[in-house]
Amino acid sequence: QVQLVGSGGGLVQPGGSLTLSCAASGFTFSSYDMSWFRQVPGKQRELVAVIRRSRSTNYADSVKGRFTISRDNAKNTAYLHMNSLKPEDAAVYYCNAHFPGSNYRDDYWGQGTQVTVSS
């Protein structure tokens, strides 16, 4: 059974930091590209960062220089390290697993973890 379990969200003050984790099971984690998306009510889900199985990374312009995506294949876990958080970073964050070359409809998704940025 495939599972992606996101954790680490919470309430943080502007300028603060959080690290999200995405624990994977039920598939060959190292073969998948891992991404973090976020969504706020009334808006489309947006890609925040991706780390490919090759370990190459890409970031949304809005988080470049503040967020870092990483993965630990030995632990089947992906991470999103978020620094200098802004109120506009508040969202539900979802982790995603995509097998390169496959249909995106076959992607795996985590359940989402809430990040609130407020003083």
C-alpha positions as a Markdown table, in Angstrom:
| # | Residue | x | y | z |
|---|---|---|---|---|
| 1 | Gln | 0.0 | 0.0 | 0.0 |
| 2 | Val | 1.4 | 3.3 | -1.1 |
| 3 | Gln | 1.6 | 6.0 | 1.5 |
| 4 | Leu | 3.0 | 9.6 | 1.7 |
| 5 | Val | 2.7 | 11.0 | 5.1 |
| 6 | Gly | 3.5 | 14.7 | 5.5 |
| 7 | Ser | 4.3 | 16.3 | 8.8 |
| 8 | Gly | 6.1 | 19.2 | 10.4 |
| 9 | Gly | 3.6 | 22.0 | 9.7 |
| 10 | Gly | 2.4 | 24.4 | 12.3 |
| 11 | Leu | 2.3 | 28.0 | 13.4 |
| 12 | Val | 5.4 | 30.1 | 12.9 |
| 13 | Gln | 6.1 | 33.8 | 13.1 |
| 14 | Pro | 7.1 | 35.8 | 10.1 |
| 15 | Gly | 10.9 | 35.4 | 9.6 |
| 16 | Gly | 10.8 | 32.0 | 11.3 |
| 17 | Ser | 11.6 | 28.5 | 10.0 |
| 18 | Leu | 10.0 | 25.2 | 9.6 |
| 19 | Thr | 11.0 | 21.8 | 8.2 |
| 20 | Leu | 8.4 | 19.6 | 6.5 |
| 21 | Ser | 8.9 | 15.9 | 6.2 |
| 22 | Cys | 7.3 | 13.4 | 3.8 |
| 23 | Ala | 7.7 | 9.8 | 4.7 |
| 24 | Ala | 7.1 | 7.4 | 1.8 |
| 25 | Ser | 6.3 | 3.7 | 1.8 |
| 26 | Gly | 4.9 | 1.1 | -0.7 |
| 27 | Phe | 7.0 | 2.1 | -3.7 |
| 28 | Thr | 10.6 | 2.5 | -4.7 |
| 29 | Phe | 11.2 | 5.9 | -3.3 |
| 30 | Ser | 14.6 | 6.4 | -4.9 |
| 31 | Ser | 13.2 | 6.0 | -8.4 |
| 32 | Tyr | 10.7 | 8.8 | -8.0 |
| 33 | Asp | 10.9 | 12.6 | -8.3 |
| 34 | Met | 9.7 | 14.2 | -5.2 |
| 35 | Ser | 7.9 | 17.6 | -5.0 |
| 36 | Trp | 6.2 | 19.9 | -2.6 |
| 37 | Phe | 3.1 | 21.8 | -3.6 |
| 38 | Arg | 1.0 | 24.2 | -1.7 |
| 39 | Gln | -2.5 | 25.4 | -1.9 |
| 40 | Val | -4.6 | 28.2 | -0.3 |
| 41 | Pro | -8.4 | 28.2 | -0.4 |
| 42 | Gly | -9.7 | 29.5 | -3.7 |
| 43 | Lys | -6.4 | 29.1 | -5.5 |
| 44 | Gln | -4.8 | 26.4 | -7.6 |
| 45 | Arg | -2.3 | 24.1 | -6.1 |
| 46 | Glu | 1.2 | 25.4 | -7.0 |
| 47 | Leu | 4.5 | 23.7 | -7.3 |
| 48 | Val | 7.0 | 24.9 | -4.6 |
| 49 | Ala | 10.0 | 22.7 | -5.2 |
| 50 | Val | 11.1 | 19.5 | -6.9 |
| 51 | Ile | 14.0 | 17.2 | -6.3 |
| 52 | Arg | 14.5 | 14.6 | -9.0 |
| 53 | Arg | 15.8 | 11.1 | -8.5 |
| 54 | Ser | 19.0 | 12.6 | -10.0 |
| 55 | Arg | 18.9 | 15.1 | -7.0 |
| 56 | Ser | 18.6 | 18.0 | -9.4 |
| 57 | Thr | 16.3 | 20.6 | -7.9 |
| 58 | Asn | 14.0 | 23.5 | -9.0 |
| 59 | Tyr | 12.1 | 26.0 | -7.1 |
| 60 | Ala | 9.3 | 28.5 | -7.6 |
| 61 | Asp | 10.6 | 32.0 | -7.9 |
| 62 | Ser | 8.7 | 33.0 | -4.8 |
| 63 | Val | 10.7 | 30.7 | -2.6 |
| 64 | Lys | 14.2 | 30.7 | -4.2 |
| 65 | Gly | 16.9 | 31.4 | -1.7 |
| 66 | Arg | 14.5 | 30.7 | 1.3 |
| 67 | Phe | 13.4 | 27.1 | 0.8 |
| 68 | Thr | 15.5 | 24.0 | 0.3 |
| 69 | Ile | 14.2 | 20.6 | -0.8 |
| 70 | Ser | 16.2 | 17.5 | 0.1 |
| 71 | Arg | 15.7 | 13.8 | 0.2 |
| 72 | Asp | 17.1 | 10.8 | 2.2 |
| 73 | Asn | 16.7 | 7.7 | 0.1 |
| 74 | Ala | 17.8 | 5.5 | 3.0 |
| 75 | Lys | 14.9 | 6.8 | 5.1 |
| 76 | Asn | 12.4 | 7.1 | 2.2 |
| 77 | Thr | 11.8 | 10.7 | 3.2 |
| 78 | Ala | 11.7 | 14.0 | 1.5 |
| 79 | Tyr | 12.1 | 17.3 | 3.3 |
| 80 | Leu | 11.3 | 21.0 | 2.7 |
| 81 | His | 13.4 | 23.3 | 4.8 |
| 82 | Met | 11.7 | 26.7 | 4.9 |
| 83 | Asn | 13.4 | 29.8 | 6.2 |
| 84 | Ser | 12.5 | 33.5 | 6.3 |
| 85 | Leu | 8.9 | 32.6 | 6.2 |
| 86 | Lys | 6.4 | 35.2 | 5.0 |
| 87 | Pro | 2.6 | 35.4 | 5.6 |
| 88 | Glu | 2.1 | 34.6 | 1.9 |
| 89 | Asp | 3.8 | 31.2 | 2.5 |
| 90 | Ala | 0.8 | 30.1 | 4.6 |
| 91 | Ala | -0.9 | 27.2 | 2.9 |
| 92 | Val | -1.5 | 23.5 | 3.1 |
| 93 | Tyr | 1.6 | 21.8 | 1.8 |
| 94 | Tyr | 1.4 | 18.6 | -0.1 |
| 95 | Cys | 4.2 | 16.2 | -1.0 |
| 96 | Asn | 4.1 | 14.5 | -4.3 |
| 97 | Ala | 5.8 | 11.5 | -5.9 |
| 98 | His | 6.1 | 11.3 | -9.7 |
| 99 | Phe | 7.7 | 8.5 | -11.7 |
| 100 | Pro | 9.6 | 10.1 | -14.5 |
| 101 | Gly | 7.9 | 9.6 | -17.9 |
| 102 | Ser | 4.6 | 8.4 | -16.4 |
| 103 | Asn | 1.2 | 10.0 | -16.5 |
| 104 | Tyr | 0.9 | 12.7 | -13.9 |
| 105 | Arg | -2.5 | 11.3 | -13.1 |
| 106 | Asp | -0.7 | 8.3 | -11.6 |
| 107 | Asp | 1.2 | 10.5 | -9.1 |
| 108 | Tyr | 1.1 | 9.8 | -5.4 |
| 109 | Trp | 0.0 | 12.5 | -3.0 |
| 110 | Gly | 0.4 | 13.1 | 0.7 |
| 111 | Gln | -2.5 | 14.2 | 2.9 |
| 112 | Gly | -1.3 | 17.8 | 3.4 |
| 113 | Thr | 0.2 | 19.6 | 6.3 |
| 114 | Gln | -0.9 | 23.1 | 7.3 |
| 115 | Val | 1.6 | 25.9 | 7.6 |
| 116 | Thr | 0.5 | 29.1 | 9.2 |
| 117 | Val | 2.7 | 32.2 | 9.3 |
| 118 | Ser | 1.4 | 34.8 | 11.6 |
| 119 | Ser | 2.5 | 37.0 | 14.5 |
